[in-house]
Amino acid sequence: MQSSGDKLWSGRFNEPVTELVKRYTASVDFDKRLAEFDIQGSLAHASMLNKVGILSAEDLDAIRQGMADILADIRADNFEWSLDLEDVHMNIERRLTEKVGDAGKRLHTGRSRNDQVATDIRLWLRHTIDLHLKEVAELQTSLLELASAHTDTVMPGFTHLQVAQPVTFGHHLLAYFEMLQRDAERLADCRKRVNRLPLGSAALAGTSYPIDRHYVAEQLGFEAVTENSLDSVSDRDFAIEYTAAASLIMTHLSRLSEELILWMSPRYGFIDLADRFCTGSSIMPQKKNPDVPELVRGKTGRVNGHLMGLLTLMKGQPLAYNKDNQEDKEPLFDTADTLSMTLTIYADMMRGVKVKPEAMRNAVLQGFATATDLADYLVKKGLPFRDAHEAVALAVRHAEQQSCDIADLSLETLQSFSSLVAADVFEVLTPEGSLASRNHIGGTAPVQVKAAIERAKTRILAK
């Protein structure tokens, strides 16, 4: 006889939990999104119990039919979730028992909610990572499309936010392709450690039933089983690793967002964003605000915060499972939702970027961007680099005083800084000449940018 309420564990207790404690400890409001993965895991577990002779064929058939009905109800939003049953696992198990009787009560043989939830999270996260890989690939594709249209478009490259050397806009975009490529590789690598089955670890020590964990792993598509039952139910390092990878993706997109915001400002005027990614002002009718990239910057802090939260969640926990781990799901789910929306909207936003090549080229001409090219020219003529550096620095100072670019200085003036200067110097002082001279793999020469784009198309992980 149960004396403390309608809990599946309540036989041990003399009084029910209070309503406040019930609300405080329940997780069903957010972990119900694991429902389909919980059902997948339960069906594989039931099949294994039948295989090893613990569950009859009749009970297995009843469980399969009951779960099919429950899944249909959940997908149709006809499933009634109960806070009294605490979490997604107990809600589904209780409904199954109502439908199929004792067969539903036998399903939990040889497992615990501890290894059950660890399995569900891994199934969900594996699925989520697969979606992210496709989303990253879509964004990479949109970057390549834009880069392909601007392999020859010159713009200033910056260091310290000061004009440094000419690059092409296509080359600049490929930098973000490379960041995303590493991000995709990190996600794919993380997936390997996510894709290990903890089910069978039970509460913490394994189970006395003759289970077949490898069979369950094969049914669920896991590459391996976890090797230690204590570790299997208690650690969430795979979730932390995923959140770290997500934080890096968001950080990379935050950097690109900062550049889009700067480039769109009138002081730069390099690009314009499509109206669908911007908003206006309630008081200033002329305003067009880059809200989406600004929000990406803001949401990056949100995801980074989730990473710190998960690290802090784990840092003081002794083995094995503790209720603290219930707090892993909300930051994990929000990280996934935020990252997925950001990647999806970014892929579309980059296709809506309107480039203004003249503004980019004019900016190059205002910042002495070919000064290094002049120094390299003198070195090739036989001048030591440090002497060439000094001569060009003097030329830049003179051009600055004259309010012109070094390319606008006369031949005679340039020769006053070094006798090695000849008439061919002007070939290296144009932005296009500077670009063409950097003709090696990884360089910004248009021919190299075009080749890099073709290589990049074959490197995208999720096709």
N, C-alpha and C positions, 0 to 999 in steps of 0.2 A: 504494500500500500504506500503510495507516494503522499508525503505529508507537507511538501513545501512548494507546491505549484505544478505547472505542466511542463517542467523541464525534463529532458531525457536523462539528466544526471541527478534529479532532485531527491532520490531515495535516501541519500546520505544526510540530508539537511532537515532541520526541525522547523524552519520558517522560510518564507519566500524572500527574495531580494526585494528591496523597495522599488517603487516606480522610477525614482531618480537613478538608482544603481542600474536598473534595467536599461534605461536609456543611455547611461554612461558607458556600459560595457557592451552593448549590442553593436554589431557591425553590419547588419543586413541592409541598412540603407545605402551603403556604398559597396559592399562586397557581392551584392546580388548580380553585378555585372560579370561575375565569374561563373554564372549559372551553367552556361553551355559547356564550359570547360570542366566544371564539377561533374556534370552528367557524363561527359566523355571518360573521365577518370573512373567513375563508378562503374560504367559499363565494362571497361577493360578489367577492372578488379573483379567484377562478378564473373566475367568469362574465365578468368584465372581460377577463381574459387571452384567453378564447375570442372575445369580441366584437372585440378588436383583432387577432386572427389569430395570437396567440402559442401558444395552447393549442387542441388539436383538440377536436372535439365528442365523440369517443370518450373522450379523457382527462377531459373535463369530466364526462361521465356517470359514469365510474369514480370520480372524486373525490366526486361527489355521493352515490353509493351507499356508498362507503367511509365518508364522514363520517356518513351516516345510521346505519350500523352502529355506528360509534364512539360517536355520541351516545346510541344506545339502550343500549350497554354502560355508559356513564358514568351515565346515569339509573338503571340497574338496579344500580349499584355493582359491576359486573363488569369494570371497566377496571383493568388492572394498571399502577400508576404506578411509574416507575423513577427513583430518585435519580440514577442515572448519566446520565440525559438532562436533568438540571438543572431544567427548568421545564415548565409546561403546554404550551407551544408545541412543544417538541421531542418531548415524549411523544406528542402527537397526530400530529405529522408522521411520526414513526417508525412508529407503528401504522398510519397510512394507507399508507405505503410498503409495509409488510408485506402489507397487504391488496390493493393495486392496482398495485404495482410502480412502473415508471418514471413513471406519471402522478402518483404521490405526490411523486416527486422534482422534478417540474416545477412543483409548486404554489408554491414559494418564489421563482419567477422574478419579478424586479422589486420585491421587498420585502426587508426586514430584520426581525430580531426587534425592532429599535429602534422602527420605526413600527408593527409588529404589536402589541407590548405597549401602546403608547400608544393604539392603536385599541381594543384589548380593554378597557382601563381606562375609556375614555370610554363604550363601550357598556354596561359594567357599571354605571358611575356614573349614566348617564342613566336606566337601569332603576331603580336604587336611589332616585334623587330622585323618580321617579314614584310609587314605593311610599310614600316619606315624605310626599309631598303628600296622599295618601289618608289616611295615619295622622294627620297634623296636622288634616285636616278632620274625622276621626272624634273627635278630642279636642275640637276646637272645638264640635262638635255636642253632646257630653256636657256641656260648660260651659254652652252655651245652654239645654239642658234643665234644668239645675240653677238657672240664673239665672231662667228663666221661672217657676219655682216660688217664687222669692223676690224678686220685684220690689218688694214692700212690706216685706220683713223688714229692720228697722233694726238697724244694728250701728255700732260706733265706727270711724270712719276714723282712721288714725294718721299722725303724723309724729314722727320720732325715737322711735318705739315708744311715744309718749304719745298719749292720747286727744286728738283734734283736733276733728273735726266729725262729725255723723251722716252716714252713707251707707247705702245699702241693700246687702244681701249680693249681690243681683243685679248692682248697679253694680260692686261689687268684683270679681266674677267676670269681668265684661266687660272689665276692664283686662287680664286674661290672654288673653282672646279677641283683643284688639288686638295684644298682643305676638306671639301665634301667627300673626296675619294678616300682620304684617310678616315674620315668619320664613318663612311660605309664599311670600311675594313674593320674598324673598331666594333661596330655593331655586329658584323658577321662573326668576329672573333668572340665577342661576348655571348652570342647565340650558342656557341659550342659548349660553354660552361652552364648556360641555362638548360640546355637540352640533355639533362641527366635526371633519371627518375629517382625521387626520394620515397615513393610509395612502397610500403613494405617495412619501413623503419618503425611503424606504429607510433606509440607515444614518445619513446626515446631509445628503447633497447631492442627493437625488433619484435618478432612474434613467435609464439610456440607452434603455430600452424605451419604445415608443409607448403608454404607459398612458393610461387615461381616468379620472381621479380623480373627476370629477363623476358619472360613471356609477356608480362604487362608492358615492359619497355618497348617491345616489338609492336604490340598492338597500338601503342600511343605514338610511335615514331620517335622515341627517345634513342639517342645514340649509345647510351650506357646507363648503368644504375649507379647511384651514389654508393660509396664504399663504407661509410660509417654512420650508424643510425643516429647517434648523438648529434653529429654535425648536420645530418640531413634535415632534421626537423628544426634546428635552432638558428642556423646562419641565414642571413639574407645578403651575403656579399654579391651574389649574382644580380640582385636588384640594385644594389649600390653601384656596381660596375655599369649596369645599364644607365642609371641616372647620371653617372659621370660622363658616359659617352654622349648622352642627350645634352648635358650641360656644355660640352665642347661644341656640339653642333649649334646650339643656340648662341654660344659665344662667337662663333664664326659668322653666323647670320647677323648678330648684333654689330659686328665690325662692318659688314657690308651695308647694314642699315645706316650706320653713321655716315658712310660715304655717300649713300643715296641722298640723305638729308642735306649734307653739305653741297653735293653736286646740284641739287635742285634749287638751292638758295640763289637769289639774284647775284650775289657776290661771286659765285662760280658760274652758274648758268650752263652747266655741262649737259644736263638732262632735264627731262620732264617726265613725271609719272602719270599714268592714265588716271582720269578723274575718279574711277571706281575705287581707287586705293587712297583717296584723299578726302578731306572734309573742308568746310569753310568755317568762317567766323560768324558768331552771332552779332557782332558789332562792326567788323571791318569787312565790307563787301568784296574787297579785292583779294582776300586771303585764299590761298590754296595750301592747306597744311598736309604734310606727309604723315598722316596718322598711323598708317600700317607699319612703316619702318620704325617709327617712334615707339609703337607698342611692342615691336619685336625686341627693341632695346630693353623696355621695361619688363617684359615677360622673361627675358634672360635671367634677370635677378630672381624672379620667382622660381625658375627651374634650378638655378644654383642654390637657392635656399632649401629646396627639397633634398638636394644632395647632402647638404650640411645636416639637415634634419635626420636623414637615414643613417648617416655616419654616427651621429650623436645617439640615435636610438639603439645602435648595436654596441656602443663602446663599453657599457657597464654590465652587460648581461652575462651571468654565469650559464654554464650548460645545465639543462638543455633548453627546451621551449619555455618561454615566458610570455605572459599576456601583453607585454610591451610590443611584441611583434604584430599585434593587431594594428598598430599605428603605421605599419609599412605601406598599407594599401592606398590610403588617400593621397599621399605625396607621389606614390608610384603612378597611380591612375592619372593624377593631374599632370604629371610630367609627360606621360604618353599623349594625353589629349592636347596639351599645349604644343608639343613638338609636332604632332601630326598636322594640326591646323596651320602652324607656322610654315612648315615645309610645303603644304598644299597651296597656301595663298602666295607664298614666295615664288613658286614656279609660274603662277599666272602673272604675278606682278612684274617679273623680269621680262615677260613677253610684252608687257605694256610700257616698257621704257623707251622713250623717244630721245635719241642722242642728238646733240648739237655740236657737230664736228668743228665748226668755225670757232666757237667759243673755246673749245679744248685747245685748238692750235694757237689761238691768240694768247692763251695762258702760258703755253710753252715759250712763246716769244718774249714774254715779260719777265722771265725768271732766270735768264742766263743758263738755260738748260743744256746748252752744248759746250759749256766751259770745259768739262772733262774731255770732250772730244778734241778740243784744241790742245789740251795738255797731252793727250795720246798722240796727236799729230806731231807735236814737237819731239816726243820721245822716239817716235819712229824715224825722225830726222836725225837722231843721235844725241839729243839733249837728255841728261839724267832726269828721272821723273821729278825729284824734289826741286830741281831748277825749273823744270817745265811748270810745275805747280805754282811756283812763285811768280813766274812770268805771266801766267794766265790770271792769277789773282790780281796783279797790277792792271792787267787789261780790263778785267771786270770792274775794278774800282773806277777806272777812267770812263768806261761805258756808262756806269751808274751816274757819274757826275754829268755826263752828256745826255742823260735820260734816253739812252738807246740800248739796243742789244749789241753784243760783241760782233755779231754778224753784220751789223750796220756800220762798223768802223771801217775806215779805208784801209787799203793794203799798206800804205805808208805808215799809218798809225799802228797797225798790228806789228809791222816790222820793227817799230821802235821798241817793242818789248822783247823781240827776239829776231836776230838776223836770219834765222832758219825759216822764217815764214816766207812762203812763195804764193803765187797766184792761185795755186790749187787748194789753198786753205779754205776757200769758201765752199768747196764741195763737202767738207766735214762740218761746217757750221750751220747747215740747215737741219731742221728736225728730221727730215726724211733721210738725209745722209747719216745722221746719228743712228737712226733705227737700222738702216741697212748694214751698218758696220758691225752690229751685234748678231752676226750670222752664225750661231752655234746652238746646239740643243739646249733649251732652257732660256735662250735669248729672245729679245723682243723684235728682231728682224721679221718683217711681214711673212717672208717665206718660211721662217721657223714657226711662227704662230699658226700658219695654215697647216703645217705638218703636225704640230702639237694637237690641233683640233681633231685631225684625222686619227691620231693615236688615241686621243681621249675617248672618241666614240666607241672604240673597241675595249676600253678599260672599265666602262660602267658596269658595276657588279650585278645589278638587277635589270635584266633585259625584259 
